[in-house]
Amino acid sequence: MNEISGVPDSEKVLLVSQLLEAGKTDTVYRDLYLERAHVILGALLPHSEYLRLKHSKVDIDDLLRQVAPALERQEWVKVKELTGRIRVLRQAVEEKHALAELAGKIYEPIDVPFNPFDRGLQAVLAFSKQEPARLRDSMVVTLATLEKEDPVWRNFYSRRRAYFQGLTLTPLKLDKLDNTIENLDRVQIQKQARRALESRDINSLERLAEEMLRTKPPVEGETVRRELVARSIKDGEDPSFIFSEQTLSAARRFQLVPARVESSREFGDYLQCCCAWQAKIPDRPLIEAEKRIEGCTCGHPCPPSMPEPLKETLDLLMLHPFINSAGVRYLPRFVPELVLVEDFAEEEKYASASELLSALDLLTRTALSRMEIDQALLRRGAQIVKSELGLDPQEFRLACIPFDLYSRLAETRGWGRQKSWTHFDGFQIWKGGRLRALVGGDVRFGGRYDLCSISRADERDGVVARFAVIRRERLQMA
């Protein structure tokens, strides 16, 4: 039922290309577009054949290296045999060159597209003001075409088209963002006044009192929100939601257990500061030797319950741009959630036996590059969620555990106490728009509040992959 019958191969290729482009724009659902493209492309160029063609290029180079010494020794029989093999391989590669190029983008995607509609990234990455609107309108047309050409997935395309048709784009007005006291609401001013009193800063206390007298109280029932706040903090999941027994039974086979994290909403509120919308791309990677912690400069109060190591990490997230695996600015909300998470002890990280790893076609959970992990998740994650766990992949997604989940679950599970890192969902953006994979949890650098970055190609042994099934909603823009 997933196949498309009666459609010419040329139209299937066009359909795959449209799905590829749709995933680059609708980044939160990119894995589903790629999964669909994988199925359609499989009828034209199966993954196994794509790998054979890829290896044929290596074989051709190897044969060419063998020709040179044979030629020098005038071994003409061998030269003829080698060149004949090269000709056959080249013919096979050239016949499907264009299709193989497209297949590489589907079977082994290496790019991580930025979400073009995320206001938290628009200013940082200097998007054209017209680009989001153009992409939105183009996406509506593409999805309408996909509805007609791919009826098997019509409902999915229809829902996404309705989303983009209703998407209102309001540019972030950076000229209205400043760090002056006039932009703080009455609650923030009162918090600053308490801090000023505690530190016996009478001048600041007097100035804050004058400002409070000038500030109009909000109209009853009116929500006090500043223009700069581009994200609303949601209340989180319905507390009555539970996974079905069927899902939990399947999850146990994959060493996934349900875990509910409670709200730390004040931490999410801390990230809703004007500084977050004026984030600057750093000129250095986020490594322990070069990590610079710069605090918020606008007088934005810090919740007294926030541990200092966590504040330092949240300041990094606020003042520099980070994205999640869906290409959306990563400013965690710290709302209550129910997730499924791999619950192995960190000292057992080198144990390779895992049905989940096997389902992802990963041989181990260490010495893996982030590119290898991400490709495995894009290729197989949605099917695991749907076919193995019985969950809707439009609502749930398999991912590396996010930092904010890890930090809240770590204390009760004994995580963050080893001299090793864990792969976290998401990336650091640094100079040139390059991406580095997020890792953390090393006891030497902050334990459960540690956050660093490594190259996406880094395969060091001291980084462990821990997966979680999360709601796709947490990856979306608010």
C-alpha positions as CSV (number, residue, x, y, z in Angstrom):
1,M,0.0,0.0,0.0
2,N,3.0,2.3,0.4
3,E,4.0,1.9,-3.2
4,I,2.7,4.1,-6.1
5,S,1.5,2.0,-8.9
6,G,0.9,3.0,-12.5
7,V,3.2,6.1,-12.3
8,P,6.1,6.5,-14.8
9,D,9.6,6.4,-13.4
10,S,10.3,9.9,-14.5
11,E,7.3,11.2,-12.4
12,K,8.5,9.1,-9.4
13,V,11.9,10.8,-9.6
14,L,10.1,14.2,-9.7
15,L,8.0,13.2,-6.7
16,V,11.2,12.2,-4.7
17,S,12.8,15.6,-5.6
18,Q,9.7,17.4,-4.3
19,L,9.7,15.4,-1.1
20,L,13.4,16.2,-0.6
21,E,12.8,20.0,-1.1
22,A,9.7,19.9,1.2
23,G,11.8,18.4,4.0
24,K,14.3,21.3,3.7
25,T,11.4,23.8,4.3
26,D,9.1,21.9,6.7
27,T,12.1,20.9,8.8
28,V,10.2,19.6,11.9
29,Y,8.7,16.8,9.7
30,R,11.8,16.4,7.5
31,D,12.3,12.8,8.6
32,L,8.8,11.8,7.4
33,Y,9.3,13.4,4.0
34,L,12.6,11.5,3.7
35,E,11.0,8.3,4.8
36,R,8.4,8.6,2.1
37,A,11.0,9.5,-0.5
38,H,13.0,6.4,0.6
39,V,10.0,4.1,-0.1
40,I,9.3,5.6,-3.5
41,L,12.9,5.7,-4.5
42,G,13.3,2.1,-3.4
43,A,11.4,1.0,-6.5
44,L,13.8,2.8,-8.8
45,L,17.1,2.4,-7.0
46,P,17.0,0.2,-3.8
47,H,19.4,1.2,-1.0
48,S,21.5,-2.0,-1.6
49,E,22.0,-1.1,-5.3
50,Y,22.8,2.5,-4.4
51,L,25.6,1.2,-2.1
52,R,26.9,-1.1,-4.8
53,L,27.1,1.9,-7.2
54,K,28.8,3.9,-4.5
55,H,31.4,1.2,-4.0
56,S,31.8,0.7,-7.7
57,K,33.4,4.2,-7.8
58,V,35.9,3.0,-5.2
59,D,36.5,-0.2,-7.2
60,I,37.2,1.8,-10.4
61,D,39.8,3.9,-8.6
62,D,41.4,0.7,-7.2
63,L,41.5,-0.9,-10.7
64,L,43.0,2.2,-12.2
65,R,45.8,2.0,-9.6
66,Q,46.4,-1.6,-10.7
67,V,46.6,-0.7,-14.4
68,A,49.7,1.5,-14.0
69,P,52.2,-1.2,-12.8
70,A,50.8,-3.7,-15.2
71,L,51.3,-1.3,-18.0
72,E,54.9,-0.6,-16.9
73,R,55.6,-4.4,-16.9
74,Q,53.9,-4.7,-20.3
75,E,51.4,-7.3,-19.0
76,W,48.9,-6.6,-21.7
77,V,46.6,-9.5,-20.9
78,K,46.2,-8.0,-17.4
79,V,45.8,-4.5,-18.8
80,K,43.1,-5.7,-21.1
81,E,41.3,-7.6,-18.3
82,L,41.5,-4.6,-15.9
83,T,40.3,-2.0,-18.5
84,G,37.4,-4.3,-19.4
85,R,36.3,-4.5,-15.8
86,I,36.6,-0.7,-15.5
87,R,34.5,-0.2,-18.6
88,V,31.7,-2.4,-17.3
89,L,31.7,-0.6,-13.9
90,R,31.8,2.9,-15.4
91,Q,28.9,2.0,-17.7
92,A,26.8,0.9,-14.7
93,V,27.7,4.0,-12.7
94,E,27.1,6.4,-15.6
95,E,23.7,4.9,-16.5
96,K,22.4,5.7,-13.1
97,H,24.5,8.7,-12.2
98,A,21.7,11.2,-11.9
99,L,19.5,8.8,-9.9
100,A,22.4,7.9,-7.6
101,E,23.1,11.6,-6.9
102,L,19.5,12.0,-5.8
103,A,19.6,8.8,-3.9
104,G,22.6,10.0,-1.9
105,K,20.6,12.9,-0.6
106,I,17.8,10.5,0.5
107,Y,19.7,7.5,1.8
108,E,22.7,9.4,3.3
109,P,21.6,13.0,4.1
110,I,24.4,15.1,5.6
111,D,22.9,18.5,5.7
112,V,20.9,20.0,8.6
113,P,18.6,22.7,7.2
114,F,17.7,25.7,9.3
115,N,14.0,26.3,9.8
116,P,13.3,29.4,7.7
117,F,10.3,30.4,9.7
118,D,11.9,30.5,13.1
119,R,12.1,34.1,14.2
120,G,14.8,33.2,16.7
121,L,17.1,32.4,13.8
122,Q,16.0,35.1,11.3
123,A,18.0,37.9,12.8
124,V,21.0,35.7,13.7
125,L,21.3,34.2,10.3
126,A,20.3,37.4,8.4
127,F,17.4,35.8,6.4
128,S,15.9,37.9,3.7
129,K,12.7,39.4,4.9
130,Q,10.9,38.1,1.8
131,E,12.3,34.6,1.9
132,P,10.0,33.1,4.6
133,A,6.9,34.3,2.8
134,R,8.1,33.0,-0.5
135,L,9.0,29.6,1.0
136,R,5.6,29.4,2.7
137,D,3.7,30.1,-0.5
138,S,5.9,27.7,-2.4
139,M,5.3,25.0,0.2
140,V,1.5,25.3,-0.1
141,V,1.8,24.7,-3.8
142,T,4.2,21.8,-3.4
143,L,2.0,20.1,-0.8
144,A,-1.1,20.5,-3.0
145,T,0.9,18.8,-5.8
146,L,1.9,16.0,-3.5
147,E,-1.7,15.5,-2.4
148,K,-2.6,14.8,-6.0
149,E,0.4,12.7,-7.0
150,D,0.8,10.6,-3.8
151,P,-2.6,9.7,-2.6
152,V,-1.3,7.2,-0.1
153,W,0.0,10.0,2.1
154,R,-2.7,12.5,1.1
155,N,-3.9,13.1,4.7
156,F,-0.4,14.0,5.9
157,Y,0.2,16.5,3.0
158,S,-3.3,18.0,3.6
159,R,-2.6,18.7,7.3
160,R,0.8,20.2,6.5
161,R,-0.7,22.4,3.7
162,A,-3.4,23.6,6.1
163,Y,-0.7,24.5,8.6
164,F,1.3,26.6,6.0
165,Q,-1.9,28.2,4.7
166,G,-2.6,29.5,8.2
167,L,1.0,30.4,9.0
168,T,1.3,34.2,9.8
169,L,4.7,35.6,9.5
170,T,5.5,38.5,11.8
171,P,9.1,39.8,11.5
172,L,11.0,40.2,14.8
173,K,11.3,44.0,15.3
174,L,14.9,44.2,16.5
175,D,14.8,48.0,16.6
176,K,12.3,47.7,19.5
177,L,14.5,45.4,21.5
178,D,16.7,47.1,24.0
179,N,18.0,46.4,27.4
180,T,16.5,49.4,29.2
181,I,14.3,49.2,32.3
182,E,11.4,50.6,30.3
183,N,11.0,47.3,28.6
184,L,10.7,45.3,31.8
185,D,7.2,44.4,33.1
186,R,6.1,45.1,36.7
187,V,7.0,41.6,37.9
188,Q,10.5,41.8,36.6
189,I,11.0,45.3,38.2
190,Q,9.8,44.0,41.5
191,K,12.2,41.1,41.4
192,Q,15.1,43.5,40.6
193,A,14.0,45.7,43.5
194,R,14.3,42.8,45.9
195,R,17.8,41.9,44.6
196,A,18.8,45.6,44.9
197,L,17.5,45.6,48.6
198,E,19.4,42.4,49.3
199,S,22.6,43.9,48.0
200,R,21.9,47.2,49.7
201,D,22.0,49.0,46.4
202,I,19.9,52.0,47.4
203,N,20.5,54.0,44.2
204,S,19.1,51.2,42.0
205,L,16.2,50.6,44.4
206,E,15.2,54.2,44.2
207,R,15.4,54.2,40.4
208,L,13.3,51.0,40.3
209,A,10.7,52.6,42.6
210,E,10.4,55.6,40.3
211,E,10.0,53.3,37.3
212,M,7.3,51.3,39.1
213,L,5.4,54.5,39.8
214,R,5.5,55.5,36.2
215,T,4.5,52.1,34.8
216,K,0.8,51.6,34.2
217,P,-0.6,48.5,35.8
218,P,-2.0,46.0,33.3
219,V,-5.7,46.0,32.5
220,E,-7.4,43.2,34.4
221,G,-7.4,40.0,32.4
222,E,-4.8,41.3,29.9
223,T,-1.8,39.1,29.3
224,V,1.4,41.1,29.9
225,R,3.7,40.1,27.1
226,R,6.5,42.0,25.5
227,E,6.8,42.3,21.7
228,L,10.1,40.5,21.8
229,V,8.7,37.3,23.2
230,A,8.4,35.2,20.0
231,R,7.6,31.9,21.9
232,S,4.9,31.2,24.3
233,I,5.6,28.7,27.1
234,K,3.1,26.0,26.8
235,D,1.7,24.1,29.7
236,G,3.1,20.9,28.5
237,E,1.4,17.6,28.2
238,D,-2.0,16.6,29.4
239,P,-1.0,15.1,32.8
240,S,-3.5,12.3,32.3
241,F,-1.7,11.0,29.2
242,I,-0.1,7.6,29.5
243,F,1.4,5.3,27.0
244,S,-0.6,2.2,26.2
245,E,0.4,-1.2,27.6
246,Q,1.1,-2.3,24.0
247,T,3.5,0.5,23.6
248,L,5.2,-0.1,27.0
249,S,5.6,-3.8,26.2
250,A,7.3,-3.0,22.9
251,A,9.4,-0.3,24.6
252,R,10.7,-2.8,27.1
253,R,12.2,-4.8,24.3
254,F,14.2,-1.8,23.3
255,Q,15.2,-0.9,26.9
256,L,13.0,2.2,26.8
257,V,11.1,3.1,29.9
258,P,8.5,5.8,30.6
259,A,9.8,8.9,32.4
260,R,7.9,11.9,33.4
261,V,9.7,15.1,34.0
262,E,8.1,17.8,36.1
263,S,7.8,21.4,35.2
264,S,10.8,23.8,35.8
265,R,8.9,26.6,34.1
266,E,10.9,29.4,35.7
267,F,14.0,28.1,33.9
268,G,12.1,28.3,30.6
269,D,10.9,31.8,31.5
270,Y,14.5,32.8,32.1
271,L,15.3,32.1,28.5
272,Q,12.6,34.5,27.3
273,C,14.8,37.5,27.5
274,C,15.6,40.2,24.9
275,C,19.2,38.9,24.9
276,A,17.9,35.7,23.4
277,W,16.7,37.5,20.3
278,Q,20.0,39.3,19.8
279,A,22.1,36.2,20.0
280,K,25.5,36.3,18.4
281,I,27.3,33.6,16.5
282,P,30.5,32.8,18.4
283,D,33.9,32.7,16.7
284,R,35.0,29.6,18.6
285,P,33.5,26.1,19.2
286,L,31.9,25.2,22.5
287,I,34.7,23.2,24.1
288,E,35.7,23.2,27.7
289,A,39.1,24.9,27.0
290,E,37.5,27.8,25.2
291,K,34.1,28.0,26.8
292,R,33.3,31.6,27.8
293,I,30.3,32.2,30.0
294,E,28.8,35.6,29.6
295,G,25.8,36.5,31.7
296,C,22.7,38.3,30.6
297,T,23.3,42.1,30.4
298,C,19.8,43.5,30.6
299,G,19.2,43.0,34.3
300,H,16.9,40.0,33.6
301,P,16.4,38.3,37.0
302,C,17.5,34.8,37.5
303,P,15.2,32.4,39.4
304,P,16.7,31.8,42.9
305,S,16.1,28.1,42.5
306,M,18.4,27.8,39.5
307,P,21.8,26.2,40.2
308,E,24.7,28.3,39.0
309,P,26.0,25.6,36.6
310,L,22.6,25.4,35.0
311,K,22.5,29.2,34.7
312,E,25.8,29.2,32.9
313,T,24.5,26.7,30.4
314,L,21.2,28.6,29.9
315,D,23.2,31.8,29.4
316,L,25.0,30.1,26.6
317,L,21.8,29.0,25.0
318,M,20.4,32.5,25.4
319,L,23.4,34.5,24.1
320,H,24.5,32.2,21.3
321,P,22.4,30.4,18.7
322,F,21.8,26.6,19.1
323,I,19.3,24.5,17.1
324,N,17.5,21.2,17.7
325,S,17.6,18.4,15.2
326,A,14.7,20.0,13.4
327,G,16.7,23.1,12.6
328,V,14.7,25.2,15.1
329,R,16.3,27.5,17.7
330,Y,16.8,25.5,20.9
331,L,15.4,27.4,23.9
332,P,13.9,24.7,26.0
333,R,10.6,25.3,27.8
334,F,11.2,23.0,30.8
335,V,7.5,22.0,30.8
336,P,6.2,18.7,32.2
337,E,6.6,15.8,29.7
338,L,6.1,12.1,29.5
339,V,8.8,10.4,27.4
340,L,10.3,7.1,26.7
341,V,14.1,7.0,27.4
342,E,16.9,4.4,27.4
343,D,17.5,3.8,31.0
344,F,20.9,2.0,31.1
345,A,23.4,3.1,33.6
346,E,26.2,5.3,32.2
347,E,28.9,2.9,33.3
348,E,27.3,0.3,31.1
349,K,27.7,2.5,28.0
350,Y,30.1,0.2,26.3
351,A,27.6,-2.7,26.2
352,S,26.6,-3.0,22.6
353,A,23.7,-5.5,22.9
354,S,20.5,-3.6,22.3
355,E,17.5,-4.3,20.1
356,L,17.1,-0.5,19.5
357,L,20.6,-0.2,18.2
358,S,20.0,-3.2,16.0
359,A,16.8,-1.7,14.7
360,L,18.7,1.5,13.9
361,D,21.4,-0.6,12.2
362,L,24.1,0.7,14.6
363,L,26.7,-1.7,15.8
364,T,27.5,0.1,19.1
365,R,26.5,3.2,21.1
366,T,30.0,4.7,21.3
367,A,32.6,5.7,18.7
368,L,29.7,6.9,16.5
369,S,29.8,10.2,14.6
370,R,26.7,12.4,14.9
371,M,26.3,12.2,11.1
372,E,26.1,8.4,11.4
373,I,23.6,8.7,14.2
374,D,21.4,11.3,12.5
375,Q,21.4,9.3,9.2
376,A,20.2,6.2,11.2
377,L,17.5,8.2,12.9
378,L,16.3,9.7,9.6
379,R,16.4,6.4,7.8
380,R,14.7,4.2,10.5
381,G,13.4,6.3,13.3
382,A,9.9,6.9,12.1
383,Q,9.4,3.3,11.3
384,I,10.5,2.2,14.8
385,V,8.1,4.7,16.3
386,K,5.2,3.5,14.1
387,S,5.8,-0.2,13.5
388,E,7.6,-1.2,16.7
389,L,6.1,1.1,19.3
390,G,2.7,1.6,17.9
391,L,2.9,5.4,18.1
392,D,2.0,8.0,15.5
393,P,5.2,9.3,14.0
394,Q,3.5,12.6,13.3
395,E,3.2,13.1,17.0
396,F,6.3,11.3,18.3
397,R,9.9,11.1,17.2
398,L,13.0,9.1,18.1
399,A,16.0,11.3,18.9
400,C,19.1,11.7,20.9
401,I,18.1,12.7,24.4
402,P,17.8,16.6,24.6
403,F,19.9,18.4,27.2
404,D,16.9,19.7,29.2
405,L,15.5,16.2,29.6
406,Y,18.9,14.7,30.5
407,S,19.6,17.4,33.1
408,R,16.2,16.9,34.8
409,L,16.3,13.1,34.8
410,A,20.0,12.8,35.6
411,E,19.9,13.1,39.4
412,T,17.5,10.2,40.0
413,R,19.1,8.0,37.4
414,G,22.7,8.6,38.4
415,W,23.7,10.2,35.1
416,G,26.4,12.9,34.8
417,R,28.8,11.1,37.2
418,Q,31.2,9.6,34.6
419,K,34.1,10.9,32.7
420,S,32.3,10.6,29.4
421,W,29.9,12.6,27.3
422,T,26.4,11.8,26.0
423,H,25.1,12.8,22.6
424,F,22.4,15.5,23.0
425,D,19.8,16.4,20.4
426,G,20.8,19.5,18.5
427,F,23.8,21.6,17.4
428,Q,25.8,24.7,18.1
429,I,25.9,27.3,15.3
430,W,29.3,29.0,15.0
431,K,31.2,31.1,12.5
432,G,30.3,30.6,8.8
433,G,27.0,28.9,9.8
434,R,28.8,25.7,10.5
435,L,27.3,23.2,12.9
436,R,28.8,21.2,15.8
437,A,27.0,18.4,17.6
438,L,25.9,18.9,21.1
439,V,27.2,16.7,23.9
440,G,27.4,16.9,27.6
441,G,27.1,15.2,31.0
442,D,30.8,14.8,31.8
443,V,31.3,14.9,35.5
444,R,34.6,16.8,35.0
445,F,32.9,19.7,33.3
446,G,29.6,20.2,35.2
447,G,28.0,16.7,35.2
448,R,24.3,16.9,34.4
449,Y,24.5,20.6,33.5
450,D,27.5,20.2,31.2
451,L,27.0,21.3,27.6
452,C,29.7,21.2,24.9
453,S,30.0,20.6,21.2
454,I,32.1,18.4,19.0
455,S,32.5,17.9,15.2
456,R,29.7,16.1,13.5
457,A,32.3,13.7,12.1
458,D,33.9,13.1,15.5
459,E,34.0,9.3,16.3
460,R,35.7,9.4,19.7
461,D,35.0,6.5,22.0
462,G,34.1,8.6,25.0
463,V,30.7,9.8,23.8
464,V,27.7,7.6,24.3
465,A,24.4,7.6,22.3
466,R,21.3,7.6,24.5
467,F,17.9,7.7,22.7
468,A,14.5,9.0,23.7
469,V,11.1,9.0,22.2
470,I,9.8,12.6,22.5
471,R,6.8,14.5,21.3
472,R,7.4,16.2,17.9
473,E,5.7,19.3,19.4
474,R,8.8,20.1,21.5
475,L,10.8,20.5,18.3
476,Q,8.4,23.0,16.8
477,M,8.3,26.8,16.9
478,A,5.8,28.1,19.4
